[in-house]
Amino acid sequence: MHRRHFLQTTATTAAGLALSRAALYADELADAKKRVGLIGCGWYGKCDLLRLIQVAPVEVVSLCDVDRKMLAEAADLVSQRQANKKKPRTYGDYREMLKEKDLDIVLVGTPDHWHALAMIAAVEARADVYVQKPISVDVVEGQAMVAAARKHKRVVQVGTQRRSTPHLVQARDRIIKEEKLGRIGLVEIYCYFHMRANENPPETSPPDNLDYEMWTGPAPLRPYNALVHPRRWRSFVEYGNGIMGDMCIHMLDMVRWMLGLGWPKTISSAGGILVQKQSKANIADTQTATFDFGDYPVVWQHRTWGQPVDPKYPWGATIHGDKGTLKVSVLRYDFTPQGKTEPTESGEPLMELDTYPEDKTEKDLELPVASANRAHQRDFLRAITSRGKPVADIEEGYMSSASCILANLSMQLGRSLAWDAKAQKVVGDDEANKLLRRPYRSPWKHPEVESV
């Protein structure tokens, strides 16, 4: 099929599916309007919430954030976008919000170091949860989150929406499932975005609108610096897992889903701050990691400096088979059979601007990702209705998150780690196993794995 015709046909079909599914889920939920709360009203918390509003007749009743200015702006925005035009209640402490026990759905869009405590508290309050990736900063947090979801019989969807991205679903179904790649021998995943903070602003007092003590929560209390809020906190290991925990998890989770992979058997990683030494940021600017799944390795690389290997794929995956090569990313996919120099099959994101014209003016919205987020929210809602598992169930999110955390631990320790998926620990390495749990700052208590 000619590539242009293929893309036009694909877009038409996908758009039709999106509209029919939207109608289906709206009908399913029409008689059971869900009451929604959001913890973390920054960039992606709002992105997730506004996509949910677009696909279901929910009522957003509560918002929580430790930044009063951000919270007020989010309340105003939600009142404009939801059908009843009501302004949600606002809270500075998620525990006060959850005490009401009147929420069917809670979205967690906080910085990573808060994910575990907020998600566990939400399922204990009997809410189903949509939690952003990575699910946790340490491995034991993730184990506790899975156990809490199962104990309280809650649906928990993780924000790894590559699993719901229309053109990636198509690539999986038309290329991988039809075995056009032949025998797969290597998967490369990568990110070359210049996304690490490299400035050196002075340490100051926190702004008046920010409760910095609560923002820090269980993490170490660093002197306040403008690099950490909003959005650039990922440049510090105190709050997350750097580029591994931000960008690798998306690509690793994507290829695990596309290829049907479970846990890696061994994880090895090396790197560090090799080029951008001038900044206060303490995450690696250069890192490689090999996740050995047995039949073939998945190899990650990131550089926050220099040029991408392929300008069309600055963040993505390349799946190598003996019959062809598949490149996939948020923005496209291309399949090139062995012996060919140009792709014979390609796909691009589903854009739904005619259906959702408000996307055109939404601040900071990643337009090519909006349809994937909507599909991910619909999948979440479908699982709530059926009480089944969503496509990015909390256990899948745990596997991908923990694998990235283990890669950072491998780099820190300077050795490969063998993972025992049944025992949920590193094989024969007491030092590594002690690092599966990070210390919490008092008075916050690290979550424990509760029996179901």
N, C-alpha and C positions, 0 to 999 in steps of 0.2 A: 504494500500500500504506500502511496506517495506520502511523505512525511507531513506535508501541510494538510492533506485530507485526513490523515490519521489524527492529527491534533484537533482539527475542527470536529471530527466525529466524536473524539474522546470528550472534548469540552461539552458538546451538546448532550451526550449521554450522561456524563457526570452531573451536569446542571439539573437534568431531569430527575436523576436519582436524589439529588440534594433536596429538591422541592417536594418530591413525593414523600421522602423520609421526614421532612419537617412537618408536613401535614399529618403524617401517621403519628408522630410523637406528640404533637399538639392535641390530637384526638384522644390519645391514651391518657393524657394528663389533665384534660379539660375539667373533669369532675373531681380532681384531687390536686388543687393548686398547692405547690410546694413553697414552704416558708424558708427563706434563704438568709444566711449570714456570711459575711466575708471577714476573715482575720488577715490583715495586711493589705492596705489600700494603696500600695504603690503601683508601679507600672503594670506588672503582669497580673497582679491580683485584680485590677480593674479590667484588663483585657479578658480574663477568664469570666468574670462576672457579667460583663456586657455581652459576651457571646452566649452565655446561658440565657440571659434575658431575651436574646433574639430568637431562640429556638424553643422556648417553653413558657407557658403562662405562669411563671413564678412570681412571688412577691418578696422583694428584698426588704426584710424588716430590721436587720441589724448590721452595722459596720463597726469594725474595731481597728484602731491603729494608735501607735504611740506618738505619732506626729500629728498634732492637733490641726495644723494647716492642711496637711494631706487628707486627713479625715473629713474635714469640712468640705473640701473641694470634691471629694468622692461622694459625699452625701448629696451635694447639689447636682452632680452629674447623674447619679442614679435616679433622683427625683424627676429629672428631665427625660430619662430613657425608659423607665418602667411604666407600664400601662396605667396604673392608678395614680401616678404622679406624686405619691407620698414620699416624704423624706424619711429615710430609715433612722432608727435610733442609733446613737453613736456611743462608743465605749473606748476607753484608753487601756482597758485590761480585759483580755479575752475571757478570763475566768468569770468576770461579772456578766459578760454577754451570755455565756453558756449556762449560768445559774438560772436563767429564765426557762430553760428546757422547752422552748417553743419553736425550735428550728428543725426542719426536716433535712436540710442540706447545709453544710458548712464548707466554704472554700478556704483553703489555707494558702495565702500568697505572701507569707513573711519571708525575710531572709532565712537561709538554710538552717542556721543554728537554732531556730525556733520551731521547725517543722514537727519534730517528734512530740514535744509537749503539747502543742496546739492540736495536732491530729488525734492524739490519744485522748485528750480531754473532750474533744468533739464526739468521738464514738462513745465515750462513757456517758455523754449527754444524750445518747440515742440518735445522733444525726448520722446520715450518710455523708461521706467526705470526698472532696476533690482536692488533692494535695499536690503542690508543685514539686517538681524534681529538683535535685536529687531528694529522695525522701528524708535523708538524714545526713549528719556530718560524721557519725561513727557507725560501726557495724551493729553494735548491740542496740542502739536506738532503733535501727531498722527491724531487727528481730522483735523488739518490743511492740513496734507498730503493727507488724503482721499479726502477732499474737492478740493484740487488743482488738483489731478488726474482726478476727475470727471469734474471739470470746463474746463480743457484743453483737455478733451477726450483722455487721454493718458492711455496706458496699463502699469500697474505697477505690477511686480512680486516681491514677498518677498522671501528672501533666506531661507525659511523653507522647505528644500527639502525632508524632511521625506514624504511629500505628493506625491513625485515622486519616492520614493525608491522602486525598483521592488519587493523585498521580503515583504515589508510592504503593498504594494498594494495587493499582493497575500494573506497575512494574513487577511486583511480587507475583501476581496472578498470571501475567502474560509472558514473563521471561523466566522467573525462577521455577514456578510450579509446572510450567511446560517444559522444563529441563533444557532450555536453549543454551544454558551455560555449560552443559556437560558436567564433568567432574570438577568441583571447586577445590582449589588448592591454596588460595590465599585471599584474605579480605584486608583491605587497607581502609582505615578511617582516619580523619584528619581535620584540623582547623588551623587556618593561617590568618585569622582576623587579628588586627592590632587592637586588642581589647583590654590589655593590662594597663592599669593606671601607672603613669610614669612621672607625675608631678611630685613636688615636695612642699605642699602648703604647710604653714606652721600649725602647731597644735594650739587649739583655742578652747574657750568654753562652748558647750553645745548651744545651739540656737534655742531661744525661749520656747518655741513651739514643739520641741522634741524632748520627750522623757528619755534621756540617754541611759539612765539606770535600767529602765524597763526594756529599752531597745537592746541593750547588751544581754540582759537575762542570764542564762547559764554560761555564757561565754566569758573569757577573761576580760576584765574591765581595763581597756586601753585608754590613754588620754585621748580626748575627742579630736578628730581630724576630719576636715571637710571631705576627704577621700572616701569615707565610709558611708555617708548618707547624703542623698539617696543613690541607690543603684550600684555604686562602685565598691561596696563592701566585699565583693568576691575577690578583690585583690589581696585579701588578708586571710591567712589560714585559720585565724581564730573564729571565723564565721562560716567557713565552707571549705571546699576542696579544690579551689582554683579553677583553671580551665578544664581539668579533668571532671570536676563535679558539675560544671556548667555546660560544656559543649561535648565532651566525650560521651557522657551518659546518653545524650540524645542519639548519637550515631551508633554507639554500642547497643543500646536498646533496640534501635531500628533494625540492625542486622541480626540481632538475636531473634526478633519477631519474624523478619523476612525469611530467615534460614532455619527457624525452628530450633534454636540453640538454647541450652539451659545454662548451667554454671560452667565457667572455665575451670580446667583442672589445675593449671598453674598460671600465675601472674608474675610478670617481671617488668621492671620499669627503671629508667635512668633519666637524668636531666637535672635541671636546677635553674638558677639565675645566671645565665651564661653571657648575656649581652646587655640587658637593661638593668645595670647595677646602680643607677643613680636615684631610683625611686624608693620611697618608704614601703612600697608594696613588697610583700614577702612570699608571693606564690611564684612557681616556676615560669620562666618565659620560654623555656624549651623543654620538651619532654617526649619521650617515646615509651610505649608500653606494649607488651605482647601478652594477649589473652589466648592461652592454648586450650582449644576446645577438643583436642584429640585428633579429629580428622584433618583439621587445618587451623592455623593461627589467625587471629584477628589482631592486626597491628595498628596501634594509634600513634599519631605524631601531631604535636602542635608547636607552633612558633608564633610568638606575638611580635615578630619582627621579620623583615625580609619579604619575599614574594611567594605567592602560592605556586605549587607545582603546575597546576592547570588553572588559569584565570577564570574559567567557567565553573570551577569547583573549588572555591576557597574553603568550603566546609561541606564535607560529604563523605561518601564511601565509594570504593571501587572493589567490585567483586570479580575475581579472576577465575575463569573456568577454562578447560581445555578446548571448548567450542566457542567461546566468546567472552566478552568483558561487559559488565554492567556498571555504569556510574550512576549514582543516585544522590540527590540533595534536596533541600527544601524547595529549590527553584526549578528542578528539572530532573529527568533521567534520560540516559542514552545507552542503547544496547548496540554493540559492534561485534558481529560474528567474526570468528577466527578467519584471517585472510583478507578481511575488508579493512579499509582505511577510514571509512566514514560510518556513522551510526545508521542502522536500517530501521530502528524503532526508537521513538522518543516520546516524551510527555512533559507537560508543564502544569503549573498549579491551576486549580479551579478558582476562578475569580467570580464572585457573586455580587458584583457592585449594583447590578440592576435590581436584584432581590433585596439587597441590604445597602441602600445608598448612603446610610449614615456612616458606613465604613470610610467613605471618602474624606470625611472631615474629622474623624476621631484622632485625637492627638497620640502620636507615637505608635499607632497600630501598624503591625507588620502585615500589609495587605495580602501577600501571597500565603500567609499562614492562617488567615481568618477562617477560611473554609474548613481547614483541618481542625481548628479549635472548635468550631461549631459541630463538626461531625463527632469529635471526641466528647463534647457535652451531650449530644444525643445518645451516644453509646452509654454514657454514664446513666442517663435517665432511663434508658431501656433496661439496664441492669437493676436499677432501683425498682422498676415495675415488676420485673421477673424474679427479683432477689437472687439473681445469678451473678457471675463474675463479669466485670467489664473487660474490655480488650487490654487495658493497662492496669490490671488488678494490682493491689498493693504488693503482692508477693513477687510479681514480675518487676515492679519498680524497685523492690528490695534487691533482687538479683543484680540488676544493672547498677544501682547505686553502690552496693557493697563491692562489686567488682572494681569500680573506679576508686573507691576508698582504699581497697587492697593494693591497687597500682601505686597510689601515693605512699602507702606504707612500705612497699617494696623499694621505691626510690629512696625513702628515708633510711631504711635499714641497709640498703646496698646489696640485697640478695633476692632471689626468686622465692615466691611463696606458693606452696602447694595447698589447695583448698579442699577440705573434706566437706562436701555438700551435705552429707547426712548428719555429721556431728556439728556442723556449722562452726568450724574453727580451722586454724592453720595447722597443718600436719607437722608435728615435731618441732615447734618453734614457740616456746613459752614467751619470749620477748615480744614476738609479733602478736600473740594472743592477748597480752596485756594491753596492747595498743588498740584493740578492737573497741575499747570503751574509753572515751575521753573524760577527763575530770570536769565536774560541774562546779560552777561558782556558787557558794552558799548565798541564799538559803534554798536554791533550786536543787531538786533531787533527780538524779539520772533515772530514767524509766527502766523498769525490770521486765523480764519476759514472764508474763503471767500464764499459768496453765489454763487451757480451755475447759 
